[in-house]
Amino acid sequence: MDVTHTPLLAPFSKVHLTVDTSSGFIWATPLKGETARHVIQHTLRCFAVMDNYLIQHGMVLCHSSPGDAATRQWTWMDGLPGYQRAVCDPGELLPRK
């Protein structure tokens, strides 16, 4: 799990990112902060979605994080072009009169 800062999603500029290296599941949650409360929010949402897809949770702790490599291979900004456009110009989403 990591937190990335981006001004594109202000005021939700802290993006909490979790990578499950076993299943390849990637979950990102834009939140307003990095406190324990925000981490718990992100983790609960992540586990709820993982459970919907029947991804099993294990209790394996390792010190070399292969999740870092997976995070670097898949940058969440790659999946954001459409959203970035919506954030930069919300007027395009409104119906024209």
N, CA, C and O atoms as a GROMACS GRO file, in nm:
protein
  388
    1MET      N    1   0.085  -0.117   0.000
    1MET     CA    2   0.000   0.000   0.000
    1MET      C    3   0.090   0.123   0.000
    1MET      O    4   0.193   0.128   0.067
    2ASP      N    5   0.047   0.222  -0.077
    2ASP     CA    6   0.125   0.344  -0.090
    2ASP      C    7   0.029   0.461  -0.106
    2ASP      O    8  -0.089   0.442  -0.138
    3VAL      N    9   0.080   0.582  -0.085
    3VAL     CA   10   0.001   0.703  -0.105
    3VAL      C   11   0.074   0.789  -0.206
    3VAL      O   12   0.193   0.817  -0.191
    4THR      N   13   0.003   0.831  -0.310
    4THR     CA   14   0.059   0.917  -0.414
    4THR      C   15  -0.014   1.051  -0.408
    4THR      O   16  -0.135   1.055  -0.388
    5HIS      N   17   0.060   1.159  -0.426
    5HIS     CA   18   0.002   1.293  -0.424
    5HIS      C   19  -0.015   1.342  -0.568
    5HIS      O   20   0.078   1.333  -0.648
    6THR      N   21  -0.132   1.395  -0.600
    6THR     CA   22  -0.155   1.453  -0.732
    6THR      C   23  -0.249   1.572  -0.721
    6THR      O   24  -0.354   1.562  -0.657
    7PRO      N   25  -0.213   1.685  -0.783
    7PRO     CA   26  -0.302   1.801  -0.778
    7PRO      C   27  -0.422   1.788  -0.872
    7PRO      O   28  -0.516   1.868  -0.863
    8LEU      N   29  -0.421   1.690  -0.962
    8LEU     CA   30  -0.530   1.674  -1.058
    8LEU      C   31  -0.664   1.645  -0.991
    8LEU      O   32  -0.769   1.684  -1.043
    9LEU      N   33  -0.662   1.579  -0.877
    9LEU     CA   34  -0.785   1.536  -0.812
    9LEU      C   35  -0.822   1.620  -0.691
    9LEU      O   36  -0.899   1.576  -0.606
   10ALA      N   37  -0.767   1.742  -0.682
   10ALA     CA   38  -0.792   1.827  -0.567
   10ALA      C   39  -0.941   1.844  -0.546
   10ALA      O   40  -1.014   1.862  -0.644
   11PRO      N   41  -0.990   1.840  -0.425
   11PRO     CA   42  -0.922   1.832  -0.296
   11PRO      C   43  -0.885   1.690  -0.255
   11PRO      O   44  -0.825   1.670  -0.150
   12PHE      N   45  -0.921   1.590  -0.336
   12PHE     CA   46  -0.887   1.452  -0.305
   12PHE      C   47  -0.751   1.419  -0.366
   12PHE      O   48  -0.741   1.331  -0.451
   13SER      N   49  -0.648   1.490  -0.323
   13SER     CA   50  -0.518   1.482  -0.388
   13SER      C   51  -0.428   1.370  -0.336
   13SER      O   52  -0.320   1.348  -0.391
   14LYS      N   53  -0.470   1.300  -0.233
   14LYS     CA   54  -0.392   1.186  -0.182
   14LYS      C   55  -0.458   1.058  -0.232
   14LYS      O   56  -0.568   1.024  -0.189
   15VAL      N   57  -0.391   0.987  -0.321
   15VAL     CA   58  -0.446   0.864  -0.378
   15VAL      C   59  -0.380   0.746  -0.308
   15VAL      O   60  -0.260   0.724  -0.322
   16HIS      N   61  -0.459   0.670  -0.233
   16HIS     CA   62  -0.412   0.551  -0.164
   16HIS      C   63  -0.420   0.436  -0.263
   16HIS      O   64  -0.524   0.412  -0.323
   17LEU      N   65  -0.309   0.364  -0.280
   17LEU     CA   66  -0.299   0.259  -0.381
   17LEU      C   67  -0.259   0.128  -0.316
   17LEU      O   68  -0.164   0.123  -0.239
   18THR      N   69  -0.332   0.021  -0.347
   18THR     CA   70  -0.301  -0.113  -0.298
   18THR      C   71  -0.285  -0.205  -0.418
   18THR      O   72  -0.368  -0.204  -0.509
   19VAL      N   73  -0.179  -0.286  -0.416
   19VAL     CA   74  -0.154  -0.385  -0.520
   19VAL      C   75  -0.147  -0.522  -0.455
   19VAL      O   76  -0.064  -0.544  -0.366
   20ASP      N   77  -0.234  -0.614  -0.497
   20ASP     CA   78  -0.227  -0.753  -0.450
   20ASP      C   79  -0.144  -0.829  -0.551
   20ASP      O   80  -0.188  -0.855  -0.663
   21THR      N   81  -0.023  -0.865  -0.511
   21THR     CA   82   0.070  -0.928  -0.605
   21THR      C   83   0.031  -1.070  -0.641
   21THR      O   84   0.075  -1.121  -0.744
   22SER      N   85  -0.051  -1.136  -0.561
   22SER     CA   86  -0.093  -1.272  -0.593
   22SER      C   87  -0.194  -1.274  -0.707
   22SER      O   88  -0.181  -1.354  -0.800
   23SER      N   89  -0.294  -1.188  -0.700
   23SER     CA   90  -0.401  -1.189  -0.800
   23SER      C   91  -0.384  -1.083  -0.907
   23SER      O   92  -0.450  -1.089  -1.011
   24GLY      N   93  -0.296  -0.984  -0.884
   24GLY     CA   94  -0.281  -0.874  -0.978
   24GLY      C   95  -0.386  -0.766  -0.960
   24GLY      O   96  -0.398  -0.676  -1.043
   25PHE      N   97  -0.463  -0.774  -0.851
   25PHE     CA   98  -0.568  -0.678  -0.821
   25PHE      C   99  -0.507  -0.544  -0.782
   25PHE      O  100  -0.416  -0.540  -0.699
   26ILE      N  101  -0.554  -0.436  -0.841
   26ILE     CA  102  -0.505  -0.301  -0.810
   26ILE      C  103  -0.625  -0.216  -0.770
   26ILE      O  104  -0.726  -0.214  -0.840
   27TRP      N  105  -0.614  -0.146  -0.657
   27TRP     CA  106  -0.723  -0.063  -0.608
   27TRP      C  107  -0.668   0.073  -0.567
   27TRP      O  108  -0.572   0.080  -0.489
   28ALA      N  109  -0.727   0.180  -0.617
   28ALA     CA  110  -0.685   0.316  -0.582
   28ALA      C  111  -0.806   0.392  -0.529
   28ALA      O  112  -0.915   0.385  -0.585
   29THR      N  113  -0.785   0.464  -0.419
   29THR     CA  114  -0.892   0.542  -0.357
   29THR      C  115  -0.843   0.685  -0.338
   29THR      O  116  -0.749   0.707  -0.262
   30PRO      N  117  -0.904   0.784  -0.405
   30PRO     CA  118  -0.866   0.924  -0.380
   30PRO      C  119  -0.930   0.973  -0.250
   30PRO      O  120  -1.052   0.967  -0.234
   31LEU      N  121  -0.848   1.022  -0.159
   31LEU     CA  122  -0.896   1.072  -0.031
   31LEU      C  123  -0.832   1.207  -0.002
   31LEU      O  124  -0.739   1.249  -0.071
   32LYS      N  125  -0.881   1.275   0.102
   32LYS     CA  126  -0.830   1.408   0.135
   32LYS      C  127  -0.707   1.406   0.224
   32LYS      O  128  -0.642   1.510   0.238
   33GLY      N  129  -0.672   1.294   0.285
   33GLY     CA  130  -0.561   1.293   0.379
   33GLY      C  131  -0.488   1.161   0.385
   33GLY      O  132  -0.517   1.068   0.309
   34GLU      N  133  -0.391   1.155   0.478
   34GLU     CA  134  -0.309   1.036   0.496
   34GLU      C  135  -0.313   0.984   0.639
   34GLU      O  136  -0.226   0.905   0.678
   35THR      N  137  -0.410   1.024   0.717
   35THR     CA  138  -0.416   0.981   0.856
   35THR      C  139  -0.461   0.836   0.865
   35THR      O  140  -0.499   0.775   0.765
   36ALA      N  141  -0.456   0.782   0.985
   36ALA     CA  142  -0.498   0.643   1.007
   36ALA      C  143  -0.643   0.623   0.966
   36ALA      O  144  -0.679   0.517   0.914
   37ARG      N  145  -0.726   0.723   0.988
   37ARG     CA  146  -0.867   0.714   0.949
   37ARG      C  147  -0.881   0.695   0.798
   37ARG      O  148  -0.964   0.617   0.752
   38HIS      N  149  -0.799   0.767   0.720
   38HIS     CA  150  -0.803   0.756   0.574
   38HIS      C  151  -0.752   0.619   0.529
   38HIS      O  152  -0.806   0.559   0.436
   39VAL      N  153  -0.648   0.570   0.594
   39VAL     CA  154  -0.593   0.438   0.560
   39VAL      C  155  -0.698   0.329   0.587
   39VAL      O  156  -0.714   0.237   0.508
   40ILE      N  157  -0.768   0.341   0.699
   40ILE     CA  158  -0.872   0.244   0.732
   40ILE      C  159  -0.985   0.249   0.630
   40ILE      O  160  -1.035   0.145   0.587
   41GLN      N  161  -1.026   0.371   0.589
   41GLN     CA  162  -1.129   0.385   0.486
   41GLN      C  163  -1.088   0.313   0.358
   41GLN      O  164  -1.165   0.236   0.301
   42HIS      N  165  -0.965   0.339   0.314
   42HIS     CA  166  -0.915   0.278   0.191
   42HIS      C  167  -0.911   0.126   0.203
   42HIS      O  168  -0.953   0.054   0.113
   43THR      N  169  -0.860   0.077   0.316
   43THR     CA  170  -0.845  -0.067   0.335
   43THR      C  171  -0.980  -0.137   0.338
   43THR      O  172  -0.996  -0.243   0.278
   44LEU      N  173  -1.078  -0.079   0.407
   44LEU     CA  174  -1.211  -0.140   0.413
   44LEU      C  175  -1.276  -0.146   0.274
   44LEU      O  176  -1.337  -0.246   0.238
   45ARG      N  177  -1.262  -0.038   0.198
   45ARG     CA  178  -1.318  -0.038   0.062
   45ARG      C  179  -1.248  -0.141  -0.026
   45ARG      O  180  -1.311  -0.212  -0.103
   46CYS      N  181  -1.117  -0.146  -0.013
   46CYS     CA  182  -1.038  -0.241  -0.093
   46CYS      C  183  -1.079  -0.384  -0.063
   46CYS      O  184  -1.103  -0.463  -0.154
   47PHE      N  185  -1.087  -0.420   0.065
   47PHE     CA  186  -1.124  -0.557   0.103
   47PHE      C  187  -1.267  -0.589   0.062
   47PHE      O  188  -1.297  -0.703   0.024
   48ALA      N  189  -1.357  -0.491   0.069
   48ALA     CA  190  -1.495  -0.515   0.028
   48ALA      C  191  -1.502  -0.549  -0.121
   48ALA      O  192  -1.576  -0.640  -0.160
   49VAL      N  193  -1.428  -0.477  -0.203
   49VAL     CA  194  -1.428  -0.504  -0.347
   49VAL      C  195  -1.357  -0.635  -0.377
   49VAL      O  196  -1.403  -0.712  -0.461
   50MET      N  197  -1.246  -0.662  -0.307
   50MET     CA  198  -1.176  -0.788  -0.329
   50MET      C  199  -1.267  -0.906  -0.296
   50MET      O  200  -1.263  -1.009  -0.364
   51ASP      N  201  -1.347  -0.893  -0.192
   51ASP     CA  202  -1.438  -1.000  -0.153
   51ASP      C  203  -1.545  -1.024  -0.260
   51ASP      O  204  -1.587  -1.138  -0.281
   52ASN      N  205  -1.589  -0.917  -0.327
   52ASN     CA  206  -1.687  -0.932  -0.435
   52ASN      C  207  -1.632  -1.015  -0.550
   52ASN      O  208  -1.709  -1.084  -0.618
   53TYR      N  209  -1.502  -1.010  -0.571
   53TYR     CA  210  -1.440  -1.086  -0.679
   53TYR      C  211  -1.381  -1.218  -0.630
   53TYR      O  212  -1.305  -1.283  -0.701
   54LEU      N  213  -1.417  -1.257  -0.507
   54LEU     CA  214  -1.374  -1.384  -0.447
   54LEU      C  215  -1.222  -1.399  -0.440
   54LEU      O  216  -1.170  -1.509  -0.457
   55ILE      N  217  -1.152  -1.289  -0.415
   55ILE     CA  218  -1.007  -1.294  -0.396
   55ILE      C  219  -0.980  -1.331  -0.251
   55ILE      O  220  -1.031  -1.266  -0.160
   56GLN      N  221  -0.901  -1.436  -0.229
   56GLN     CA  222  -0.872  -1.484  -0.094
   56GLN      C  223  -0.767  -1.394  -0.028
   56GLN      O  224  -0.673  -1.350  -0.093
   57HIS      N  225  -0.785  -1.369   0.100
   57HIS     CA  226  -0.690  -1.288   0.176
   57HIS      C  227  -0.600  -1.380   0.256
   57HIS      O  228  -0.648  -1.469   0.327
   58GLY      N  229  -0.470  -1.360   0.246
   58GLY     CA  230  -0.376  -1.440   0.324
   58GLY      C  231  -0.301  -1.352   0.421
   58GLY      O  232  -0.300  -1.230   0.408
   59MET      N  233  -0.240  -1.413   0.519
   59MET     CA  234  -0.163  -1.338   0.619
   59MET      C  235  -0.015  -1.367   0.602
   59MET      O  236   0.049  -1.420   0.693
   60VAL      N  237   0.041  -1.332   0.488
   60VAL     CA  238   0.182  -1.353   0.461
   60VAL      C  239   0.251  -1.218   0.467
   60VAL      O  240   0.214  -1.126   0.394
   61LEU      N  241   0.350  -1.206   0.552
   61LEU     CA  242   0.425  -1.082   0.564
   61LEU      C  243   0.564  -1.103   0.504
   61LEU      O  244   0.632  -1.199   0.538
   62CYS      N  245   0.603  -1.013   0.418
   62CYS     CA  246   0.738  -1.022   0.362
   62CYS      C  247   0.800  -0.883   0.365
   62CYS      O  248   0.730  -0.782   0.362
   63HIS      N  249   0.932  -0.880   0.372
   63HIS     CA  250   1.001  -0.752   0.385
   63HIS      C  251   1.040  -0.693   0.250
   63HIS      O  252   1.055  -0.572   0.239
   64SER      N  253   1.058  -0.776   0.149
   64SER     CA  254   1.085  -0.722   0.015
   64SER      C  255   0.951  -0.714  -0.056
   64SER      O  256   0.886  -0.816  -0.082
   65SER      N  257   0.912  -0.595  -0.088
   65SER     CA  258   0.776  -0.575  -0.140
   65SER      C  259   0.772  -0.586  -0.292
   65SER      O  260   0.814  -0.494  -0.362
   66PRO      N  261   0.722  -0.698  -0.345
   66PRO     CA  262   0.704  -0.706  -0.489
   66PRO      C  263   0.593  -0.613  -0.537
   66PRO      O  264   0.581  -0.588  -0.657
   67GLY      N  265   0.513  -0.563  -0.444
   67GLY     CA  266   0.409  -0.467  -0.481
   67GLY      C  267   0.468  -0.338  -0.534
   67GLY      O  268   0.406  -0.272  -0.618
   68ASP      N  269   0.587  -0.300  -0.485
   68ASP     CA  270   0.652  -0.180  -0.537
   68ASP      C  271   0.680  -0.194  -0.686
   68ASP      O  272   0.658  -0.101  -0.763
   69ALA      N  273   0.729  -0.311  -0.726
   69ALA     CA  274   0.758  -0.335  -0.867
   69ALA      C  275   0.630  -0.333  -0.949
   69ALA      O  276   0.626  -0.277  -1.058
   70ALA      N  277   0.524  -0.393  -0.897
   70ALA     CA  278   0.397  -0.394  -0.968
   70ALA      C  279   0.340  -0.254  -0.979
   70ALA      O  280   0.281  -0.218  -1.081
   71THR      N  281   0.358  -0.174  -0.874
   71THR     CA  282   0.310  -0.036  -0.877
   71THR      C  283   0.386   0.044  -0.981
   71THR      O  284   0.326   0.126  -1.051
   72ARG      N  285   0.516   0.021  -0.992
   72ARG     CA  286   0.595   0.094  -1.091
   72ARG      C  287   0.560   0.050  -1.233
   72ARG      O  288   0.562   0.132  -1.325
   73GLN      N  289   0.528  -0.078  -1.252
   73GLN     CA  290   0.493  -0.126  -1.386
   73GLN      C  291   0.359  -0.068  -1.430
   73GLN      O  292   0.343  -0.031  -1.546
   74TRP      N  293   0.264  -0.060  -1.340
   74TRP     CA  294   0.133  -0.006  -1.372
   74TRP      C  295   0.119   0.126  -1.299
   74TRP      O  296   0.100   0.128  -1.177
   75THR      N  297   0.127   0.235  -1.371
   75THR     CA  298   0.107   0.364  -1.305
   75THR      C  299  -0.040   0.399  -1.316
   75THR      O  300  -0.099   0.389  -1.424
   76TRP      N  301  -0.098   0.439  -1.207
   76TRP     CA  302  -0.241   0.467  -1.206
   76TRP      C  303  -0.275   0.584  -1.296
   76TRP      O  304  -0.390   0.600  -1.336
   77MET      N  305  -0.176   0.666  -1.330
   77MET     CA  306  -0.200   0.777  -1.422
   77MET      C  307  -0.231   0.726  -1.562
   77MET      O  308  -0.296   0.795  -1.640
   78ASP      N  309  -0.184   0.603  -1.596
   78ASP     CA  310  -0.215   0.546  -1.727
   78ASP      C  311  -0.365   0.524  -1.741
   78ASP      O  312  -0.418   0.535  -1.851
   79GLY      N  313  -0.432   0.493  -1.633
   79GLY     CA  314  -0.574   0.467  -1.638
   79GLY      C  315  -0.659   0.591  -1.616
   79GLY      O  316  -0.780   0.581  -1.601
   80LEU      N  317  -0.598   0.708  -1.613
   80LEU     CA  318  -0.668   0.830  -1.574
   80LEU      C  319  -0.698   0.928  -1.687
   80LEU      O  320  -0.762   1.030  -1.660
   81PRO      N  321  -0.658   0.906  -1.814
   81PRO     CA  322  -0.677   1.012  -1.914
   81PRO      C  323  -0.821   1.061  -1.926
   81PRO      O  324  -0.843   1.182  -1.932
   82GLY      N  325  -0.919   0.972  -1.930
   82GLY     CA  326  -1.058   1.014  -1.939
   82GLY      C  327  -1.102   1.090  -1.816
   82GLY      O  328  -1.175   1.189  -1.825
   83TYR      N  329  -1.059   1.043  -1.700
   83TYR     CA  330  -1.096   1.109  -1.575
   83TYR      C  331  -1.027   1.243  -1.564
   83TYR      O  332  -1.086   1.340  -1.516
   84GLN      N  333  -0.902   1.249  -1.608
   84GLN     CA  334  -0.827   1.374  -1.601
   84GLN      C  335  -0.900   1.481  -1.683
   84GLN      O  336  -0.908   1.596  -1.641
   85ARG      N  337  -0.951   1.444  -1.798
   85ARG     CA  338  -1.023   1.538  -1.882
   85ARG      C  339  -1.148   1.588  -1.809
   85ARG      O  340  -1.180   1.707  -1.816
   86ALA      N  341  -1.218   1.499  -1.741
   86ALA     CA  342  -1.338   1.538  -1.668
   86ALA      C  343  -1.305   1.631  -1.553
   86ALA      O  344  -1.381   1.724  -1.524
   87VAL      N  345  -1.193   1.607  -1.487
   87VAL     CA  346  -1.154   1.691  -1.374
   87VAL      C  347  -1.112   1.828  -1.424
   87VAL      O  348  -1.144   1.929  -1.361
   88CYS      N  349  -1.041   1.833  -1.538
   88CYS     CA  350  -0.992   1.961  -1.588
   88CYS      C  351  -1.102   2.047  -1.648
   88CYS      O  352  -1.095   2.169  -1.641
   89ASP      N  353  -1.206   1.985  -1.709
   89ASP     CA  354  -1.312   2.062  -1.773
   89ASP      C  355  -1.448   2.002  -1.740
   89ASP      O  356  -1.506   1.933  -1.824
   90PRO      N  357  -1.502   2.027  -1.621
   90PRO     CA  358  -1.630   1.967  -1.584
   90PRO      C  359  -1.747   2.022  -1.664
   90PRO      O  360  -1.853   1.959  -1.667
   91GLY      N  361  -1.732   2.135  -1.729
   91GLY     CA  362  -1.840   2.193  -1.809
   91GLY      C  363  -1.880   2.106  -1.925
   91GLY      O  364  -1.995   2.112  -1.971
   92GLU      N  365  -1.789   2.023  -1.975
   92GLU     CA  366  -1.821   1.934  -2.087
   92GLU      C  367  -1.918   1.824  -2.045
   92GLU      O  368  -1.986   1.766  -2.130
   93LEU      N  369  -1.926   1.795  -1.917
   93LEU     CA  370  -2.014   1.689  -1.869
   93LEU      C  371  -2.158   1.737  -1.850
   93LEU      O  372  -2.249   1.655  -1.840
   94LEU      N  373  -2.178   1.868  -1.843
   94LEU     CA  374  -2.312   1.922  -1.820
   94LEU      C  375  -2.390   1.927  -1.951
   94LEU      O  376  -2.331   1.950  -2.057
   95PRO      N  377  -2.521   1.906  -1.945
   95PRO     CA  378  -2.601   1.914  -2.068
   95PRO      C  379  -2.603   2.057  -2.121
   95PRO      O  380  -2.613   2.154  -2.045
   96ARG      N  381  -2.594   2.068  -2.251
   96ARG     CA  382  -2.595   2.202  -2.313
   96ARG      C  383  -2.739   2.248  -2.332
   96ARG      O  384  -2.828   2.168  -2.362
   97LYS      N  385  -2.761   2.379  -2.316
   97LYS     CA  386  -2.896   2.435  -2.331
   97LYS      C  387  -2.913   2.494  -2.469
   97LYS      O  388  -3.020   2.546  -2.501
   0.00000   0.00000   0.00000
